[in-house]
């Protein structure tokens, strides 16, 4: 199982490898901003993730268009492959 650390809430969530980060957060009752329902176009679900991974071209273009701060990822586009620490401005 992958561990998703949420220091702002003092939580550690567990998820199966390959699960979508946004889905995991919502499943555990954490609010995730989104107006596109996870389609990767609104950028409201952006979070800081450590270690950070490289987004695919589609996500990069969306984040650039929507002025997402550098070093962030869209939670709806993150496939969990390793333990991560997640922070966001709205928790």
MOPAC internal coordinates of N, CA, C and O (Angstrom, degrees):
PM7 1SCF
backbone

  N    0.0000 0     0.00 0     0.00 0    0    0    0
  C    1.4528 1     0.00 0     0.00 0    1    0    0
  C    1.5299 1   110.17 1     0.00 0    2    1    0
  O    1.2310 1   122.01 1   -33.47 1    3    2    1
  N    1.3078 1   113.75 1   146.53 1    3    2    1
  C    1.4674 1   121.16 1   177.32 1    5    3    2
  C    1.5233 1   108.41 1   -93.52 1    6    5    3
  O    1.2310 1   120.96 1   -40.10 1    7    6    5
  N    1.3236 1   115.77 1   139.90 1    7    6    5
  C    1.4542 1   121.36 1   177.79 1    9    7    6
  C    1.5257 1   109.17 1  -101.17 1   10    9    7
  O    1.2310 1   121.33 1   -48.72 1   11   10    9
  N    1.3394 1   115.07 1   131.28 1   11   10    9
  C    1.4595 1   122.11 1   177.82 1   13   11   10
  C    1.5236 1   106.23 1  -113.44 1   14   13   11
  O    1.2310 1   120.67 1   -73.58 1   15   14   13
  N    1.3183 1   116.33 1   106.42 1   15   14   13
  C    1.4589 1   122.60 1  -178.00 1   17   15   14
  C    1.5264 1   109.48 1   -85.47 1   18   17   15
  O    1.2310 1   120.73 1   -49.09 1   19   18   17
  N    1.3358 1   116.21 1   130.91 1   19   18   17
  C    1.4612 1   122.69 1   177.98 1   21   19   18
  C    1.5256 1   106.61 1  -122.53 1   22   21   19
  O    1.2310 1   119.63 1   -94.73 1   23   22   21
  N    1.3409 1   118.32 1    85.27 1   23   22   21
  C    1.4677 1   119.85 1  -175.18 1   25   23   22
  C    1.5282 1   113.93 1   -62.99 1   26   25   23
  O    1.2310 1   119.23 1   148.22 1   27   26   25
  N    1.3090 1   119.07 1   -31.78 1   27   26   25
  C    1.4632 1   121.89 1  -179.33 1   29   27   26
  C    1.5295 1   111.96 1   -64.35 1   30   29   27
  O    1.2310 1   120.32 1   154.49 1   31   30   29
  N    1.3217 1   117.00 1   -25.51 1   31   30   29
  C    1.4626 1   122.42 1  -179.91 1   33   31   30
  C    1.5290 1   111.90 1  -111.11 1   34   33   31
  O    1.2310 1   120.57 1  -178.95 1   35   34   33
  N    1.3389 1   116.51 1     1.05 1   35   34   33
  C    1.4624 1   122.00 1  -177.37 1   37   35   34
  C    1.5348 1   110.68 1    54.84 1   38   37   35
  O    1.2310 1   120.95 1  -132.74 1   39   38   37
  N    1.3400 1   115.79 1    47.26 1   39   38   37
  C    1.4617 1   122.79 1  -178.01 1   41   39   38
  C    1.5193 1   111.60 1  -123.40 1   42   41   39
  O    1.2310 1   121.24 1   -28.55 1   43   42   41
  N    1.3068 1   115.23 1   151.45 1   43   42   41
  C    1.4608 1   122.25 1   168.22 1   45   43   42
  C    1.5251 1   106.16 1  -130.61 1   46   45   43
  O    1.2310 1   120.93 1   -63.27 1   47   46   45
  N    1.3239 1   115.83 1   116.73 1   47   46   45
  C    1.4621 1   122.33 1  -179.73 1   49   47   46
  C    1.5178 1   109.01 1  -100.48 1   50   49   47
  O    1.2310 1   120.54 1   -25.06 1   51   50   49
  N    1.3165 1   116.57 1   154.94 1   51   50   49
  C    1.4583 1   120.71 1   175.55 1   53   51   50
  C    1.5209 1   109.60 1  -114.76 1   54   53   51
  O    1.2310 1   121.41 1   -37.79 1   55   54   53
  N    1.3258 1   114.90 1   142.21 1   55   54   53
  C    1.4609 1   120.91 1  -179.81 1   57   55   54
  C    1.5178 1   109.11 1  -145.80 1   58   57   55
  O    1.2310 1   121.15 1   -29.10 1   59   58   57
  N    1.3021 1   115.40 1   150.90 1   59   58   57
  C    1.4667 1   120.69 1   175.70 1   61   59   58
  C    1.5270 1   109.18 1   -75.63 1   62   61   59
  O    1.2310 1   120.00 1   -33.52 1   63   62   61
  N    1.3231 1   117.61 1   146.48 1   63   62   61
  C    1.4651 1   119.81 1   175.97 1   65   63   62
  C    1.5226 1   110.91 1   -55.15 1   66   65   63
  O    1.2310 1   120.96 1   -40.20 1   67   66   65
  N    1.3348 1   115.76 1   139.80 1   67   66   65
  C    1.4556 1   121.14 1   178.57 1   69   67   66
  C    1.5136 1   114.45 1    92.11 1   70   69   67
  O    1.2310 1   120.21 1   169.79 1   71   70   69
  N    1.3392 1   117.21 1   -10.21 1   71   70   69
  C    1.4573 1   119.45 1   179.63 1   73   71   70
  C    1.5257 1   110.33 1   -70.13 1   74   73   71
  O    1.2310 1   121.01 1   -25.75 1   75   74   73
  N    1.3099 1   115.67 1   154.25 1   75   74   73
  C    1.4541 1   123.50 1   178.37 1   77   75   74
  C    1.5279 1   108.72 1   -81.13 1   78   77   75
  O    1.2310 1   120.31 1   -47.54 1   79   78   77
  N    1.3392 1   117.01 1   132.46 1   79   78   77
  C    1.4594 1   121.24 1  -176.66 1   81   79   78
  C    1.5227 1   112.41 1   -60.45 1   82   81   79
  O    1.2310 1   119.85 1   134.60 1   83   82   81
  N    1.3145 1   117.88 1   -45.40 1   83   82   81
  C    1.4645 1   120.74 1  -179.70 1   85   83   82
  C    1.5294 1   110.55 1   -59.11 1   86   85   83
  O    1.2310 1   120.03 1   135.75 1   87   86   85
  N    1.3155 1   117.54 1   -44.25 1   87   86   85
  C    1.4620 1   121.48 1   179.17 1   89   87   86
  C    1.5250 1   111.57 1   -61.00 1   90   89   87
  O    1.2310 1   120.27 1   139.02 1   91   90   89
  N    1.3204 1   117.09 1   -40.98 1   91   90   89
  C    1.4652 1   121.70 1   179.72 1   93   91   90
  C    1.5245 1   110.20 1   -63.79 1   94   93   91
  O    1.2310 1   120.52 1   133.75 1   95   94   93
  N    1.3328 1   116.60 1   -46.25 1   95   94   93
  C    1.4626 1   120.44 1  -179.66 1   97   95   94
  C    1.5251 1   111.51 1   -61.18 1   98   97   95
  O    1.2310 1   120.39 1   133.33 1   99   98   97
  N    1.3156 1   116.86 1   -46.67 1   99   98   97
  C    1.4639 1   121.41 1  -179.99 1  101   99   98
  C    1.5312 1   110.92 1   -64.88 1  102  101   99
  O    1.2310 1   120.73 1   138.39 1  103  102  101
  N    1.3243 1   116.22 1   -41.61 1  103  102  101
  C    1.4714 1   120.85 1   179.18 1  105  103  102
  C    1.5312 1   111.62 1   -58.01 1  106  105  103
  O    1.2310 1   120.70 1   146.02 1  107  106  105
  N    1.3346 1   116.26 1   -33.98 1  107  106  105
  C    1.4592 1   121.14 1  -179.55 1  109  107  106
  C    1.5308 1   112.49 1   -91.81 1  110  109  107
  O    1.2310 1   119.99 1  -167.22 1  111  110  109
  N    1.3231 1   117.62 1    12.78 1  111  110  109
  C    1.4601 1   121.10 1   173.25 1  113  111  110
  C    1.5129 1   116.16 1    83.44 1  114  113  111
  O    1.2310 1   119.99 1  -167.48 1  115  114  113
  N    1.3164 1   117.62 1    12.52 1  115  114  113
  C    1.4587 1   120.41 1   177.76 1  117  115  114
  C    1.5285 1   109.79 1   -90.66 1  118  117  115
  O    1.2310 1   120.01 1   -48.45 1  119  118  117
  N    1.3181 1   117.59 1   131.55 1  119  118  117
  C    1.4582 1   119.28 1   179.93 1  121  119  118
  C    1.5275 1   110.86 1   -70.59 1  122  121  119
  O    1.2310 1   120.96 1   -40.75 1  123  122  121
  N    1.3015 1   115.76 1   139.25 1  123  122  121
  C    1.4656 1   122.22 1   177.17 1  125  123  122
  C    1.5188 1   107.28 1  -129.61 1  126  125  123
  O    1.2310 1   120.74 1   -59.06 1  127  126  125
  N    1.3220 1   116.19 1   120.94 1  127  126  125
  C    1.4599 1   120.65 1   179.45 1  129  127  126
  C    1.5328 1   109.38 1   -66.39 1  130  129  127
  O    1.2310 1   120.79 1   -44.58 1  131  130  129
  N    1.3197 1   116.10 1   135.42 1  131  130  129
  C    1.4628 1   120.79 1   177.92 1  133  131  130
  C    1.5185 1   109.67 1  -172.31 1  134  133  131
  O    1.2310 1   120.96 1   -44.76 1  135  134  133
  N    1.3204 1   115.76 1   135.24 1  135  134  133
  C    1.4633 1   119.31 1   171.63 1  137  135  134
  C    1.5238 1   110.90 1  -115.06 1  138  137  135
  O    1.2310 1   120.50 1   174.40 1  139  138  137
  N    1.3422 1   116.65 1    -5.60 1  139  138  137
  C    1.4701 1   120.15 1  -179.60 1  141  139  138
  C    1.5231 1   112.06 1  -105.96 1  142  141  139
  O    1.2310 1   120.50 1  -175.08 1  143  142  141
  N    1.3285 1   116.65 1     4.92 1  143  142  141
  C    1.4643 1   122.72 1   178.72 1  145  143  142
  C    1.5273 1   113.20 1    58.71 1  146  145  143
  O    1.2310 1   121.14 1  -142.98 1  147  146  145
  N    1.3248 1   115.42 1    37.02 1  147  146  145
  C    1.4513 1   119.72 1   175.52 1  149  147  146
  C    1.5097 1   116.04 1    84.28 1  150  149  147
  O    1.2310 1   119.96 1  -163.06 1  151  150  149
  N    1.3138 1   117.68 1    16.94 1  151  150  149
  C    1.4726 1   121.22 1   179.41 1  153  151  150
  C    1.5271 1   112.71 1   -82.68 1  154  153  151
  O    1.2310 1   120.18 1   171.44 1  155  154  153
  N    1.3355 1   117.26 1    -8.56 1  155  154  153
  C    1.4614 1   120.28 1   176.74 1  157  155  154
  C    1.5110 1   114.62 1    82.88 1  158  157  155
  O    1.2310 1   119.43 1  -155.79 1  159  158  157
  N    1.3166 1   118.70 1    24.21 1  159  158  157
  C    1.4619 1   119.50 1  -178.33 1  161  159  158
  C    1.5237 1   114.22 1  -115.68 1  162  161  159
  O    1.2310 1   119.17 1   158.30 1  163  162  161
  N    1.3274 1   119.19 1   -21.70 1  163  162  161
  C    1.4696 1   119.37 1  -175.81 1  165  163  162
  C    1.5311 1   112.49 1   -89.75 1  166  165  163
  O    1.2310 1   119.61 1   152.63 1  167  166  165
  N    1.3010 1   118.34 1   -27.37 1  167  166  165
  C    1.4704 1   125.20 1   179.70 1  169  167  166
  C    1.5215 1   114.22 1    70.49 1  170  169  167
  O    1.2310 1   119.26 1  -173.91 1  171  170  169
  N    1.3168 1   119.02 1     6.09 1  171  170  169
  C    1.4626 1   120.79 1  -178.93 1  173  171  170
  C    1.5282 1   112.89 1   -69.42 1  174  173  171
  O    1.2310 1   120.06 1   159.66 1  175  174  173
  N    1.3099 1   117.50 1   -20.34 1  175  174  173
  C    1.4596 1   121.34 1  -176.52 1  177  175  174
  C    1.5262 1   113.15 1   -89.47 1  178  177  175
  O    1.2310 1   120.22 1  -163.72 1  179  178  177
  N    1.3358 1   117.18 1    16.28 1  179  178  177
  C    1.4610 1   117.63 1  -175.48 1  181  179  178
  C    1.5237 1   111.52 1   -66.63 1  182  181  179
  O    1.2310 1   121.86 1   -36.23 1  183  182  181
  N    1.3242 1   114.04 1   143.77 1  183  182  181
  C    1.4620 1   122.81 1  -179.00 1  185  183  182
  C    1.5222 1   108.78 1  -139.50 1  186  185  183
  O    1.2310 1   121.37 1   -17.72 1  187  186  185
  N    1.3143 1   114.98 1   162.28 1  187  186  185
  C    1.4623 1   120.88 1   170.41 1  189  187  186
  C    1.5204 1   106.40 1   -93.15 1  190  189  187
  O    1.2310 1   120.60 1   -46.42 1  191  190  189
  N    1.3191 1   116.45 1   133.58 1  191  190  189
  C    1.4615 1   121.69 1  -178.93 1  193  191  190
  C    1.5185 1   109.01 1  -128.76 1  194  193  191
  O    1.2310 1   121.17 1   -45.49 1  195  194  193
  N    1.3080 1   115.38 1   134.51 1  195  194  193
  C    1.4669 1   121.25 1   173.83 1  197  195  194
  C    1.5112 1   108.48 1  -125.22 1  198  197  195
  O    1.2310 1   118.58 1   -50.34 1  199  198  197
  N    1.3088 1   120.32 1   129.66 1  199  198  197
  C    1.4552 1   124.24 1    -6.63 1  201  199  198
  C    1.5242 1   110.35 1   -71.74 1  202  201  199
  O    1.2310 1   121.11 1   -34.63 1  203  202  201
  N    1.3082 1   115.49 1   145.37 1  203  202  201
  C    1.4585 1   120.53 1  -179.03 1  205  203  202
  C    1.5233 1   109.25 1   -79.17 1  206  205  203
  O    1.2310 1   120.55 1   -32.69 1  207  206  205
  N    1.3002 1   116.55 1   147.31 1  207  206  205
  C    1.4600 1   122.15 1   178.13 1  209  207  206
  C    1.5249 1   108.80 1  -119.44 1  210  209  207
  O    1.2310 1   120.91 1   -15.16 1  211  210  209
  N    1.3002 1   115.86 1   164.84 1  211  210  209
  C    1.4581 1   120.77 1  -177.44 1  213  211  210
  C    1.5218 1   110.43 1   -84.27 1  214  213  211
  O    1.2310 1   120.57 1   -57.27 1  215  214  213
  N    1.3334 1   116.52 1   122.73 1  215  214  213
  C    1.4668 1   118.95 1   178.09 1  217  215  214
  C    1.5284 1   111.58 1   -72.79 1  218  217  215
  O    1.2310 1   121.09 1   -24.94 1  219  218  217
  N    1.3333 1   115.51 1   155.06 1  219  218  217
  C    1.4570 1   120.32 1   174.37 1  221  219  218
  C    1.5269 1   109.65 1   -70.51 1  222  221  219
  O    1.2310 1   120.33 1   -13.53 1  223  222  221
  N    1.3102 1   116.97 1   166.47 1  223  222  221
  C    1.4674 1   122.58 1  -175.28 1  225  223  222
  C    1.5351 1   112.59 1   -55.96 1  226  225  223
  O    1.2310 1   120.02 1   136.92 1  227  226  225
  N    1.3235 1   117.56 1   -43.08 1  227  226  225
  C    1.4580 1   121.09 1   179.45 1  229  227  226
  C    1.5266 1   111.10 1   -56.78 1  230  229  227
  O    1.2310 1   120.78 1   132.48 1  231  230  229
  N    1.3333 1   116.12 1   -47.52 1  231  230  229
  C    1.4663 1   120.66 1   179.93 1  233  231  230
  C    1.5298 1   110.87 1   -66.35 1  234  233  231
  O    1.2310 1   120.01 1   139.22 1  235  234  233
  N    1.3164 1   117.58 1   -40.78 1  235  234  233
  C    1.4671 1   120.96 1   178.52 1  237  235  234
  C    1.5243 1   110.86 1   -58.94 1  238  237  235
  O    1.2310 1   120.16 1   134.20 1  239  238  237
  N    1.3276 1   117.29 1   -45.80 1  239  238  237
  C    1.4645 1   121.05 1  -179.58 1  241  239  238
  C    1.5311 1   111.26 1   -64.75 1  242  241  239
  O    1.2310 1   120.57 1   138.81 1  243  242  241
  N    1.3264 1   116.51 1   -41.19 1  243  242  241
  C    1.4659 1   120.69 1   179.21 1  245  243  242
  C    1.5257 1   110.15 1   -62.79 1  246  245  243
  O    1.2310 1   120.19 1   134.26 1  247  246  245
  N    1.3280 1   117.24 1   -45.74 1  247  246  245
  C    1.4620 1   120.67 1  -178.69 1  249  247  246
  C    1.5278 1   111.52 1   -65.74 1  250  249  247
  O    1.2310 1   120.19 1   141.98 1  251  250  249
  N    1.3177 1   117.24 1   -38.02 1  251  250  249
  C    1.4620 1   121.14 1   177.61 1  253  251  250
  C    1.5294 1   110.20 1   -64.92 1  254  253  251
  O    1.2310 1   120.43 1   132.98 1  255  254  253
  N    1.3213 1   116.78 1   -47.02 1  255  254  253
  C    1.4595 1   122.12 1  -179.83 1  257  255  254
  C    1.5351 1   111.94 1   -60.74 1  258  257  255
  O    1.2310 1   120.62 1   144.31 1  259  258  257
  N    1.3342 1   116.42 1   -35.69 1  259  258  257
  C    1.4610 1   121.49 1  -176.30 1  261  259  258
  C    1.5291 1   113.79 1   -99.62 1  262  261  259
  O    1.2310 1   120.35 1  -170.18 1  263  262  261
  N    1.3250 1   116.94 1     9.82 1  263  262  261
  C    1.4696 1   123.30 1   174.16 1  265  263  262
  C    1.5310 1   113.42 1    59.26 1  266  265  263
  O    1.2310 1   120.66 1  -135.44 1  267  266  265
  N    1.3219 1   116.35 1    44.56 1  267  266  265
  C    1.4601 1   121.75 1   176.63 1  269  267  266
  C    1.5302 1   108.03 1   -75.55 1  270  269  267
  O    1.2310 1   120.08 1   -45.41 1  271  270  269
  N    1.3321 1   117.45 1   134.59 1  271  270  269
  C    1.4625 1   119.68 1  -179.88 1  273  271  270
  C    1.5301 1   112.44 1   -56.05 1  274  273  271
  O    1.2310 1   121.22 1   -35.59 1  275  274  273
  N    1.3055 1   115.27 1   144.41 1  275  274  273
  C    1.4618 1   120.74 1   179.27 1  277  275  274
  C    1.5221 1   109.98 1   -61.12 1  278  277  275
  O    1.2310 1   120.81 1   -35.68 1  279  278  277
  N    1.3106 1   116.06 1   144.32 1  279  278  277
  C    1.4542 1   121.52 1   178.94 1  281  279  278
  C    1.5153 1   113.88 1    88.98 1  282  281  279
  O    1.2310 1   120.03 1  -176.24 1  283  282  281
  N    1.3245 1   117.55 1     3.76 1  283  282  281
  C    1.4629 1   121.59 1   179.40 1  285  283  282
  C    1.5247 1   109.94 1  -104.01 1  286  285  283
  O    1.2310 1   121.35 1   -12.65 1  287  286  285
  N    1.3143 1   115.02 1   167.35 1  287  286  285
  C    1.4572 1   122.56 1   174.79 1  289  287  286
  C    1.5121 1   109.00 1  -133.93 1  290  289  287
  O    1.2310 1   120.39 1   -23.27 1  291  290  289
  N    1.3198 1   116.85 1   156.73 1  291  290  289
  C    1.4537 1   121.69 1   172.58 1  293  291  290
  C    1.5228 1   107.02 1   -84.08 1  294  293  291
  O    1.2310 1   120.18 1   -59.18 1  295  294  293
  N    1.3346 1   117.27 1   120.82 1  295  294  293
  C    1.4643 1   119.44 1  -175.02 1  297  295  294
  C    1.5275 1   111.60 1   -60.25 1  298  297  295
  O    1.2310 1   120.27 1   151.43 1  299  298  297
  N    1.3308 1   117.08 1   -28.57 1  299  298  297
  C    1.4700 1   120.52 1  -179.43 1  301  299  298
  C    1.5262 1   112.59 1   -72.93 1  302  301  299
  O    1.2310 1   120.21 1   169.19 1  303  302  301
  N    1.3199 1   117.20 1   -10.81 1  303  302  301
  C    1.4612 1   120.88 1  -178.29 1  305  303  302
  C    1.5266 1   112.99 1  -110.40 1  306  305  303
  O    1.2310 1   120.31 1  -177.85 1  307  306  305
  N    1.3345 1   117.01 1     2.15 1  307  306  305
  C    1.4667 1   121.02 1  -177.11 1  309  307  306
  C    1.5191 1   110.68 1   -94.53 1  310  309  307
  O    1.2310 1   121.22 1   -59.62 1  311  310  309
  N    1.3209 1   115.28 1   120.38 1  311  310  309
  C    1.4639 1   122.12 1   172.59 1  313  311  310
  C    1.5191 1   106.77 1   -96.24 1  314  313  311
  O    1.2310 1   120.33 1   -58.46 1  315  314  313
  N    1.3102 1   116.98 1   121.54 1  315  314  313
  C    1.4644 1   121.14 1  -176.14 1  317  315  314
  C    1.5231 1   111.46 1   -73.85 1  318  317  315
  O    1.2310 1   121.30 1   -56.86 1  319  318  317
  N    1.3344 1   115.12 1   123.14 1  319  318  317
  C    1.4602 1   121.21 1   179.03 1  321  319  318
  C    1.5189 1   112.34 1  -126.10 1  322  321  319
  O    1.2310 1   120.43 1   169.98 1  323  322  321
  N    1.3469 1   116.79 1   -10.02 1  323  322  321
  C    1.4593 1   121.56 1  -179.31 1  325  323  322
  C    1.5236 1   108.65 1  -155.97 1  326  325  323
  O    1.2310 1   120.61 1   -12.72 1  327  326  325
  N    1.3239 1   116.43 1   167.28 1  327  326  325
  C    1.4583 1   120.46 1   176.77 1  329  327  326
  C    1.5221 1   109.10 1   -60.41 1  330  329  327
  O    1.2310 1   120.72 1   -40.20 1  331  330  329
  N    1.3445 1   116.23 1   139.80 1  331  330  329
  C    1.4586 1   120.89 1  -178.67 1  333  331  330
  C    1.5332 1   110.45 1  -137.99 1  334  333  331
  O    1.2310 1   121.69 1   -20.74 1  335  334  333
  N    1.3216 1   114.37 1   159.26 1  335  334  333
  C    1.4629 1   122.63 1   170.12 1  337  335  334
  C    1.5044 1   106.31 1  -114.65 1  338  337  335
  O    1.2310 1   120.52 1   -48.81 1  339  338  337
  N    1.3375 1   116.62 1   131.19 1  339  338  337
  C    1.4555 1   121.97 1  -174.76 1  341  339  338
  C    1.5352 1   109.85 1  -121.94 1  342  341  339
  O    1.2310 1   120.88 1   -47.75 1  343  342  341
  N    1.3326 1   115.92 1   132.25 1  343  342  341
  C    1.4673 1   122.03 1   175.12 1  345  343  342
  C    1.5207 1   108.08 1  -133.11 1  346  345  343
  O    1.2310 1   121.01 1   -30.67 1  347  346  345
  N    1.3203 1   115.67 1   149.33 1  347  346  345
  C    1.4565 1   120.49 1   176.24 1  349  347  346
  C    1.5183 1   110.08 1  -147.82 1  350  349  347
  O    1.2310 1   120.49 1   -16.71 1  351  350  349
  N    1.3015 1   116.66 1   163.29 1  351  350  349
  C    1.4598 1   122.07 1  -176.39 1  353  351  350
  C    1.5187 1   113.04 1   -75.91 1  354  353  351
  O    1.2310 1   119.43 1   164.30 1  355  354  353
  N    1.3367 1   118.70 1   -15.70 1  355  354  353
  C    1.4707 1   119.28 1  -172.70 1  357  355  354
  C    1.5229 1   114.51 1  -109.20 1  358  357  355
  O    1.2310 1   118.81 1  -166.00 1  359  358  357
  N    1.3274 1   119.88 1    14.00 1  359  358  357
  C    1.4673 1   120.63 1   173.95 1  361  359  358
  C    1.5051 1   109.05 1  -104.43 1  362  361  359
  O    1.2310 1   120.10 1   180.00 1  363  362  361

